Structure formats: C-alpha cells, structure tokens
C-alpha cells in the first residue's frame, strides 16, 4: 500500500517546477490587469466633465447612467476594454465627483433656463387690442397659444435675391397673436390650390411640421377657410407636391370674405394689412387669394394694380396646379385698427399710415398732397368742407343749421351722401376737400383720400363711445397726418332723450348699458340714435378747424 502511494508523490514532485512557472505567469497577468484597471479608474476621475453629464441628463438633471449617455459615448472603447467590475467602480467614482459638481452646475443651468424664460416673456407680451368686433371682447385671452415661433423676415423683390441657399430656411408660423397668423417660408416653396390648399417648404434640414392657418386678418371669425402650411425634408412625391410652374417672384396667400364688404372693414381688414405685407415687394409679388371676391377686387382694382403687376390667382379654383416660389407669406393683418404701427407691424420698410395714404394718392393719381394754406396769398379763398349725410341711423337732425354755421365760419360746404359716381371719381372728389365732418361711421373711412394735414371732425354719438371712436378713426387719423377734432354729443343733443327721457338707464347710465353687453350698445347708441347738434357748441369746433388751416 505504501509503495503504491509513493509513486504519485514522485510524479507530482517532478512536475512542480513547471507549475511554479505557470503560477508566476498567472500572477503577472493578474497584476497587469489590476494596473490597467487602476489607470483607467484614475483617468476617469480626472477626465470627468460635468458639462457632458448635464448634456446627457438634460437641462437641469446631471445623469451619467448608461441609458442617459449620448450615442457616441455609449459603447465606447473604454466600456469594451474594462470589465463589468471596472465599470461599476468607475460609476461609483463618477457619482462621487458628481456630488461635488452637481449643486453648482444645476444652479447655473436653472438660472440660464429662467433667464431664457424672462427674455421670451419680454419679447412676447400679451397685446391688449380694441377690436372693432365688440362681440369678440375676449379673443386676446382665449386664443393666445402656448408657443410662439420667432419671425425672421428678409426683404424680397423682383426675384433677384438668392433664394437657393436653403441651409437655414425653415417655415415660421407666428400664431401667438389672437387676431391673425402669419407664416414666412423661404427656399423651395410650393403652393397647391383647390379645396384643400397647401403651402409646403422643401428643405433638407426642415423638420416634418404642419400648421392650419386662416389667412385672414381676423382669424377668430366663423366661416373662414383654412390653408395647410407644411415643412418637409424631401421633394419626393410622398412629401411634397411636384411643381407644375416655377416663379422667380415671391407670393402672398390671403383670404377675403369675413367682414369684407363693410367699407371700414375693407380698409381695416384687407387693404391696410395687404399694404403692410405686400408693399415691400414693390409690385413684384403674386397674390394667391382664398375666397376670392371678383366684384370686390374690381371695385379696388386701382389699389390692387399697385400691390401687384402679376395675375391674381383664385387659389380655391387652382386645382391641379402647383406653383413654386422662392418665398411665400401666408396670412396678413395689422396690430391696431385702421392704422399701421411700424414698431409692431413688420412692413419690411418701416411704412406708416402716411405712406399708405401717399400710396392711395399714387394709385388714383390724386393731385392734392396738402390742404389749402390760409395766408395773405389765399385770403380770398375759402377752404372746402365735406359733410357726410347719413340716411339710416346717426343722422344729423339739423343738417341745414350745421351747413349754415360752417359757411359762416368761412368754409365752402358740400353735403355728401352715398357716392353716385364711380369709386375712382369719388376718391378724386374727396381729395379736393380740406376738411371733413361726419358722425362716427363707415363714411369717415374716406378720410384716407384727404390730403395730408387736412382736418377730420368726428361727431361721437351719445353713450360713452369715445373710446371706440378714437380707436376706429381718431388714432388712425392722427397717424395719417390729419388734424383730428372730436365732438362728443351730449344727452340733450341725442334723440334718445326724446324717446326715453333723462331718467331712463339708456340716457342716465350708459356705463351700465355697456356692462350689459355689446348688443345693447350697438342697438341703441349706434342703431337707433340721431343727433341734433348744439350750434353754439359746434362753433368752437369750426373755429378750431379753420385755425388748423392757417
């Protein structure tokens, strides 16, 4: 038994030198592995960058977990070479480093975010508008969206600008304002007409995005049509319609309808906004019109001929045609009623209402740019005054007395009602006057054809309507360069006194009537009131008007 056990011992002893050598090699490999691991851990400690962590984890949270790392950092050679235990150790050390850097970095990032919010709020205040549609008193509050894109507009004209560089082109639809939307698309822009009109920007860098736009100046009205605005990254048929005609000029997509047809709204809602949007192109723009009203465009054909020298396109009937342009504007509007504020209306040339009235005089070839100047050279001339006669509500009950008083003050007076001549001829007639008088209403819109510096007298009916009157005509008249005078009718001068007596709420408490709703205001103060002017009071206004012409 002992001899049989001794043999294996001898064999085992004989192999011991080789085993010792292999043991040394194994120890060396282990020691080398530990050195490499230690080197990588130390390198990770010194190369940790809190900015990378912030990028990986978001704006306010620093996170270096594997699922939060950017794609280039995940699966890097370091993760491949270091074993699972090494990575666990590395994460542990990174967490220790984060404990020292996170508070300050997070605070800095939070401060930057709050600063950005403050800047956005400064640039995007909620506008308080006084819309002519009094049934829509709350549209500013109810229709403000949560997000606003920044409008970046470049002036275009004549198709000579370089629109081929679309590296930075992107559609910008500003839908933040409750009154109207505007989109500006630059690059390869394709407009397809028909019942479901679309305007598409094709750009390799454009994200897939879509807006539904009502291209009218009061988007909150019912019955308007919509246009779909898109941005797509490819010109393939699955993304964009294929061009059937290509233009070198820009285009504007606008809508008629709405309140078009009311004389004041014709200018406030269409012609002034169109001037704001199209004047910068100096006639080199094509109008693509949704809900085109041919008779209406015909009425103002002289004005439209100044806006564009190109064919006006009925976009609703433009089926099967894809028109491609270097630039397209979708939508239009003005921030204030019947006027232009170059501080907030992007006209492309800092145009004002004075420029608009000059534009109209050019359209109709009107000769007078300034009113009469009364001095020793013109002492024998009488300035001309136009008095508008209304035939429905808000009539002058003592028109003959008003005419006599104006003539006694030195004016040559003409009473004008609904024009019988063509519109072109009527514009020329208005331009021949130095002063205009009328009760608050659409007829005062004709003041756009008066020469700059002429006098406008607005008679404001009884019922606390001064704010409306100034918004609709007073402020615009001043912006046109007219001399504006306001005459407020007293209760004793109103026919409402005859109907209700001085103690009725309609006469006694107009503020309460306003609080009861716009319907009552419109019905009684605008719809069922006439005025009998106190001539003695009115003489002061006539003298002031004459003084303005000295």
C-alpha positions in Angstrom: 0.0 0.0 0.0 2.8 2.4 0.9 4.7 1.7 -2.3 1.7 2.2 -4.4 1.0 5.6 -2.7 4.6 6.7 -3.2 4.5 6.7 -7.0 2.0 9.5 -7.4 4.0 11.7 -5.0 7.1 11.3 -7.0 5.3 12.2 -10.2 3.8 15.2 -8.5 7.2 16.4 -7.3 8.6 16.0 -10.7 6.1 18.4 -12.2 6.4 21.2 -9.5 8.9 23.4 -11.4 6.5 23.8 -14.4 3.6 24.5 -12.2 5.6 27.2 -10.4 6.4 28.9 -13.7 2.7 28.9 -14.7 1.8 30.3 -11.3 4.2 33.2 -11.8 2.8 34.0 -15.2 -0.8 34.0 -13.8 0.2 36.3 -11.0 1.8 38.6 -13.6 -1.3 38.7 -15.7 -3.5 39.5 -12.7 -1.1 42.2 -11.5 -1.0 43.7 -15.0 -4.8 43.6 -15.2 -5.0 45.4 -11.9 -2.6 48.1 -13.1 -4.6 48.7 -16.3 -7.8 48.9 -14.2 -6.2 51.3 -11.8 -5.0 53.5 -14.7 -8.5 53.6 -16.3 -10.1 54.5 -12.9 -7.7 57.3 -12.3 -8.2 58.6 -15.9 -11.9 58.6 -15.5 -11.6 60.5 -12.3 -9.6 63.3 -13.9 -11.4 63.4 -17.2 -15.0 63.7 -15.8 -16.7 66.7 -17.3 -19.9 68.0 -15.6 -21.0 69.6 -18.9 -21.1 66.2 -20.5 -23.1 64.9 -17.6 -25.5 67.9 -18.0 -25.8 67.2 -21.7 -26.5 63.5 -21.1 -29.1 64.1 -18.4 -31.0 67.2 -19.6 -31.1 70.8 -18.8 -31.4 70.6 -15.0 -30.5 67.0 -14.1 -27.0 65.6 -14.3 -27.0 61.9 -15.1 -24.2 59.6 -16.2 -26.2 56.4 -16.2 -25.7 54.3 -19.3 -29.2 54.9 -20.7 -28.7 58.7 -20.5 -25.3 58.8 -22.3 -25.2 60.1 -25.8 -24.9 57.5 -28.5 -21.2 58.3 -29.2 -20.3 57.7 -25.6 -22.3 54.5 -25.2 -20.4 51.5 -26.5 -17.0 53.4 -26.4 -13.7 51.5 -26.4 -13.4 52.2 -22.7 -16.6 50.3 -21.9 -15.4 47.4 -24.2 -12.0 47.1 -22.6 -12.9 47.4 -19.0 -14.9 44.6 -17.4 -18.1 44.8 -15.6 -16.5 45.3 -12.2 -14.3 48.1 -13.6 -17.3 49.9 -15.0 -19.2 49.6 -11.6 -16.1 51.1 -9.9 -16.0 53.9 -12.5 -19.6 54.8 -12.0 -19.1 54.8 -8.2 -16.2 57.3 -8.6 -18.2 59.4 -11.1 -21.0 59.6 -8.6 -18.6 60.9 -6.0 -17.3 63.5 -8.5 -20.9 64.5 -9.3 -21.6 65.1 -5.6 -19.1 67.9 -5.7 -20.2 69.5 -9.0 -23.9 69.0 -9.2 -25.2 71.7 -6.9 -23.3 74.5 -8.7 -23.9 73.1 -12.2 -27.6 72.6 -11.6 -28.0 76.1 -10.1 -26.2 77.6 -13.2 -28.4 75.7 -15.6 -31.5 76.6 -13.7 -30.5 80.2 -13.8 -29.9 80.1 -17.5 -33.3 78.5 -18.1 -35.1 81.1 -16.0 -33.2 83.9 -17.9 -34.4 82.4 -21.2 -38.0 82.4 -19.9 -37.6 86.0 -18.9 -36.3 87.0 -22.3 -39.1 85.2 -24.0 -41.7 87.0 -21.8 -40.1 90.4 -22.6 -40.2 89.8 -26.3 -43.7 88.4 -26.3 -46.1 90.4 -24.2 -49.8 89.8 -24.5 -51.2 92.5 -26.6 -54.3 94.3 -25.5 -56.3 95.2 -28.6 -59.5 97.0 -29.0 -61.1 95.1 -31.9 -63.9 96.6 -33.9 -65.9 93.4 -33.5 -67.2 94.0 -30.0 -68.8 90.6 -29.8 -65.3 89.2 -29.5 -64.1 91.1 -26.5 -62.1 88.3 -25.0 -60.3 86.9 -28.1 -57.0 88.2 -26.8 -57.2 86.0 -23.7 -58.9 82.9 -25.1 -56.9 82.5 -28.3 -53.4 83.0 -27.2 -51.4 79.8 -27.8 -48.7 78.5 -25.6 -45.9 78.7 -28.1 -44.5 81.4 -30.3 -42.1 80.9 -33.1 -39.7 83.8 -33.9 -40.4 85.6 -37.2 -37.2 86.1 -39.2 -38.0 88.0 -42.4 -35.8 89.1 -45.2 -37.0 91.7 -47.7 -37.6 90.4 -51.2 -38.4 92.0 -54.5 -38.1 91.3 -58.2 -36.9 87.7 -57.8 -33.3 88.8 -57.8 -32.4 87.7 -54.3 -30.5 84.4 -53.8 -33.2 82.0 -52.6 -31.3 78.9 -53.5 -29.4 78.7 -50.2 -31.9 76.8 -48.1 -29.4 75.6 -45.5 -31.1 77.7 -42.8 -34.5 78.0 -44.4 -37.4 77.0 -42.2 -41.1 77.9 -42.1 -42.0 80.2 -39.3 -45.7 80.5 -38.4 -46.3 83.1 -35.8 -49.6 82.0 -34.2 -49.2 83.8 -30.9 -51.4 86.8 -31.7 -55.1 86.3 -31.1 -56.2 88.4 -34.1 -54.3 86.8 -37.1 -51.5 84.4 -38.0 -48.5 85.0 -40.4 -46.2 82.4 -41.9 -43.0 83.2 -43.8 -41.5 80.4 -45.9 -38.2 80.9 -47.8 -36.5 78.5 -50.2 -38.2 75.8 -52.3 -41.9 76.7 -51.5 -44.8 75.0 -53.3 -48.4 76.3 -53.3 -51.1 73.9 -54.3 -54.6 75.2 -54.8 -58.0 73.6 -54.6 -60.5 72.9 -51.8 -57.7 71.8 -49.5 -54.9 74.3 -50.4 -51.4 73.7 -49.0 -48.2 75.6 -48.9 -45.1 73.4 -48.5 -41.5 74.3 -47.8 -39.0 71.7 -49.0 -35.6 71.8 -47.3 -33.1 69.1 -46.3 -33.0 70.5 -42.8 -36.7 71.1 -42.4 -38.4 69.0 -39.7 -41.8 67.5 -40.5 -44.2 70.0 -39.2 -47.7 71.3 -40.1 -49.9 74.3 -39.3 -53.5 75.1 -40.0 -53.8 78.8 -40.9 -56.8 81.0 -41.6 -55.1 83.6 -43.8 -57.5 86.4 -42.9 -56.8 89.4 -40.6 -59.4 88.3 -38.0 -58.9 84.5 -37.7 -61.4 84.2 -34.8 -64.4 84.9 -37.2 -66.7 82.0 -38.2 -66.9 80.8 -41.8 -63.3 81.3 -42.8 -61.3 78.8 -44.9 -58.0 77.3 -43.8 -54.7 76.7 -45.6 -52.3 73.9 -44.5 -48.7 75.0 -44.1 -46.1 72.3 -44.0 -42.3 71.9 -43.8 -40.8 68.6 -45.2 -37.2 67.4 -45.6 -37.6 65.9 -49.1 -39.0 66.8 -52.5 -40.2 63.3 -53.2 -43.9 62.9 -54.1 -44.6 61.3 -50.8 -43.6 64.5 -49.0 -44.3 67.4 -51.4 -46.4 68.2 -54.5 -44.4 68.4 -57.7 -44.0 71.8 -59.4 -46.0 72.5 -62.5 -44.9 76.1 -62.8 -42.0 77.9 -61.2 -41.8 81.6 -60.5 -38.9 83.9 -59.6 -41.1 86.3 -57.6 -42.5 85.9 -54.1 -46.2 85.2 -53.3 -48.7 86.1 -50.7 -51.6 83.9 -49.6 -54.5 85.9 -48.2 -58.2 85.4 -47.7 -61.2 87.7 -48.4 -64.6 87.1 -47.0 -65.0 87.7 -43.3 -66.3 91.2 -42.8 -65.2 92.3 -46.3 -68.0 94.4 -47.8 -68.3 96.8 -44.9 -66.5 99.9 -46.1 -64.5 100.4 -42.9 -63.6 96.7 -42.8 -62.5 96.8 -46.4 -59.6 99.0 -45.3 -59.1 97.8 -41.8 -59.2 94.1 -42.5 -57.8 93.9 -46.1 -56.3 97.0 -47.7 -54.2 98.2 -44.8 -52.9 94.7 -43.9 -52.2 94.0 -47.5 -50.1 97.2 -47.7 -48.2 96.0 -44.6 -47.5 92.7 -46.1 -47.0 93.4 -49.8 -45.7 97.0 -50.2 -42.1 95.8 -49.6 -42.2 93.9 -52.9 -42.9 97.0 -54.9 -45.4 95.2 -57.2 -43.2 92.1 -57.8 -45.4 89.7 -55.9 -48.2 87.3 -56.8 -51.4 87.2 -54.8 -52.9 83.8 -54.1 -56.4 84.6 -52.8 -58.6 82.2 -50.8 -62.4 83.0 -51.1 -61.7 85.5 -54.0 -64.5 88.1 -54.5 -64.0 89.3 -58.1 -66.5 92.2 -57.8 -64.7 93.4 -54.7 -61.3 93.3 -56.3 -62.8 95.1 -59.3 -64.0 97.9 -57.0 -60.5 98.4 -55.7 -58.7 97.5 -59.0 -56.6 100.7 -58.9 -55.2 99.7 -55.5 -54.6 96.1 -56.4 -52.7 97.3 -59.5 -50.3 99.0 -57.2 -49.9 95.9 -55.0 -49.0 93.5 -57.8 -48.2 93.6 -61.5 -48.9 89.9 -61.9 -52.0 87.8 -62.3 -54.2 87.4 -59.2 -54.8 83.7 -58.6 -58.1 82.3 -57.3 -56.5 79.6 -55.1 -59.7 77.8 -54.5 -60.1 77.1 -58.2 -56.4 76.4 -58.8 -56.8 72.6 -58.8 -54.1 70.6 -60.4 -51.6 73.4 -60.4 -48.5 73.5 -58.1 -46.9 77.0 -58.2 -43.4 77.1 -56.8 -41.8 80.3 -55.4 -38.6 81.4 -53.7 -40.7 82.9 -50.9 -44.3 82.8 -49.7 -46.1 84.7 -47.0 -49.3 83.1 -45.6 -51.7 85.4 -43.8 -51.8 89.1 -43.0 -53.1 91.6 -40.5 -52.4 94.8 -38.5 -51.9 95.1 -34.8 -54.1 98.1 -34.5 -57.4 99.1 -36.1 -57.3 101.0 -39.4 -53.7 102.0 -38.9 -50.0 100.9 -39.1 -47.7 100.8 -36.1 -44.2 100.2 -37.6 -42.9 99.2 -34.1 -45.0 96.0 -34.2 -46.2 95.7 -37.8 -43.5 94.1 -39.9 -43.8 96.2 -43.0 -40.3 95.5 -44.4 -39.7 99.2 -44.8 -41.0 101.0 -41.6 -44.0 102.1 -43.5 -46.6 104.2 -41.7 -50.2 105.4 -42.4 -48.8 108.5 -44.0 -47.1 106.2 -46.5 -50.4 104.3 -47.0 -52.3 107.5 -47.9 -49.5 108.5 -50.3 -49.8 105.0 -51.8 -53.5 105.6 -52.4 -52.9 109.0 -54.0 -50.5 107.4 -56.3 -53.0 104.6 -57.1 -55.7 107.1 -58.1 -53.4 109.8 -59.4 -54.8 112.2 -56.9 -53.4 115.7 -57.3 -53.5 117.2 -53.8 -50.9 116.2 -51.2 -51.5 119.2 -48.9 -54.7 121.2 -47.9 -55.1 124.9 -48.5 -52.8 127.1 -46.5 -54.7 130.2 -45.5 -52.4 133.3 -45.5 -52.2 136.6 -47.2 -51.8 134.9 -50.6 -55.0 132.9 -50.2 -57.1 135.3 -48.1 -59.8 135.4 -50.7 -60.1 131.6 -50.9 -62.5 129.5 -48.8 -61.4 126.1 -47.6 -63.6 123.3 -48.8 -65.5 121.2 -46.2 -67.3 117.9 -46.9 -70.1 117.0 -44.5 -71.3 113.4 -44.7 -75.1 112.9 -44.6 -76.2 109.5 -43.2 -79.6 108.2 -44.3 -80.1 105.4 -41.7 -79.1 105.8 -38.0 -76.9 108.6 -36.6 -78.4 111.2 -38.9 -77.9 115.0 -38.4 -81.4 116.2 -37.4 -80.4 119.9 -38.0 -78.1 119.5 -41.0 -79.1 122.8 -42.5 -78.1 124.7 -39.4 -74.7 122.9 -39.4 -74.1 123.9 -43.0 -75.1 127.5 -42.3 -72.7 127.6 -39.3 -69.8 126.2 -41.3 -70.3 128.6 -44.1 -70.5 131.5 -41.6 -67.2 130.3 -40.2 -65.6 130.6 -43.7 -65.9 127.2 -45.3 -67.3 126.3 -48.7 -69.5 123.4 -47.8 -70.6 120.3 -49.8 -73.0 117.7 -48.3 -72.1 114.2 -49.5 -74.2 111.1 -49.2 -73.8 107.7 -50.8 -71.5 108.3 -53.8 -73.2 108.3 -57.2 -70.1 108.5 -59.2 -67.6 105.6 -59.8 -65.4 104.8 -56.9 -62.4 106.2 -58.7 -64.1 109.5 -59.3 -65.3 109.7 -55.7 -61.8 109.2 -54.4 -60.7 112.2 -56.5 -63.6 114.3 -55.2 -62.7 113.6 -51.6 -59.1 114.6 -52.3 -60.3 118.1 -53.3 -61.5 118.9 -49.7 -59.6 120.5 -46.9 -61.9 119.3 -44.1 -64.4 116.5 -43.4 -67.2 116.3 -40.9 -69.3 113.3 -40.1 -70.9 111.2 -37.3 -69.0 108.1 -36.3 -69.5 105.5 -39.0 -68.1 103.9 -42.1 -68.3 107.1 -44.2 -65.4 108.6 -42.3 -63.2 105.9 -43.9 -63.0 108.2 -46.9 -60.5 110.4 -44.9 -57.8 108.2 -46.4 -58.1 110.3 -49.6 -57.8 113.7 -47.9 -54.5 115.5 -48.4 -52.0 115.2 -45.5 -52.7 117.9 -43.0 -56.4 118.2 -43.7 -59.0 118.4 -40.9 -61.2 115.5 -39.8 -64.1 116.2 -37.4 -65.7 113.1 -35.8 -69.0 113.6 -34.1 -69.3 111.0 -31.4 -72.9 109.8 -30.6 -74.1 109.9 -27.0 -73.4 106.8 -25.0 -69.7 106.7 -23.8 -68.5 105.8 -27.3 -65.4 108.0 -27.2 -63.0 105.0 -26.8 -64.4 103.2 -29.8 -64.4 106.4 -31.9 -60.8 107.1 -31.1 -59.7 103.5 -31.8 -61.6 103.4 -35.1 -60.9 106.8 -36.5 -59.2 109.2 -34.0 -55.9 107.5 -33.7 -55.7 106.4 -37.4 -56.5 110.0 -38.5 -53.5 111.3 -36.4 -51.4 108.5 -37.9 -52.4 109.7 -41.4 -51.1 113.2 -40.6 -54.6 114.7 -40.4 -55.7 117.3 -37.9 -58.2 115.4 -35.7 -61.1 117.1 -33.8 -63.6 115.2 -31.7 -67.1 116.5 -30.8 -69.0 114.4 -28.2 -72.8 114.6 -28.4 -74.4 115.5 -25.1 -77.6 113.8 -23.8 -79.6 116.9 -24.7 -78.4 116.6 -28.3 -79.4 112.9 -28.7 -82.8 111.6 -30.0 -82.6 109.1 -27.2 -83.6 111.9 -24.8 -86.8 112.4 -26.7 -87.6 108.7 -26.7 -86.7 107.7 -23.1 -86.3 110.9 -21.0 -83.4 111.8 -18.8 -84.1 109.3 -16.1 -84.1 106.2 -18.3 -80.9 104.0 -17.8 -80.1 104.3 -21.5 -79.7 108.0 -21.0 -78.9 108.2 -17.3 -76.3 105.3 -17.1 -74.5 104.5 -20.4 -71.8 102.6 -18.4 -74.5 100.1 -17.2 -75.6 99.7 -20.8 -72.1 98.8 -21.8 -71.8 96.3 -19.0 -75.0 94.7 -20.1 -73.4 93.6 -23.4 -72.3 94.9 -26.8 -75.7 94.1 -28.3 -77.5 96.8 -26.3 -74.8 99.3 -27.1 -75.0 98.6 -30.9 -78.8 98.6 -30.9 -79.4 101.9 -29.1 -76.3 104.1 -29.2 -75.4 103.2 -32.8 -78.5 101.7 -34.4 -81.4 103.9 -33.0 -79.9 107.3 -32.3 -79.8 110.5 -34.3 -78.2 113.8 -33.2 -79.2 117.4 -33.1 -76.0 119.4 -32.9 -75.9 122.4 -30.5 -74.7 125.0 -32.9 -73.2 127.3 -30.3 -71.0 124.4 -29.0 -70.2 123.4 -32.6 -68.9 126.9 -33.5 -65.9 126.3 -31.3 -65.1 123.2 -33.4 -65.5 125.1 -36.6 -63.1 127.8 -35.5 -60.6 125.2 -34.4 -60.8 123.6 -37.8 -60.2 126.9 -39.5 -57.2 127.6 -37.3 -55.6 124.3 -38.3 -55.6 125.5 -41.9 -53.9 128.8 -41.2 
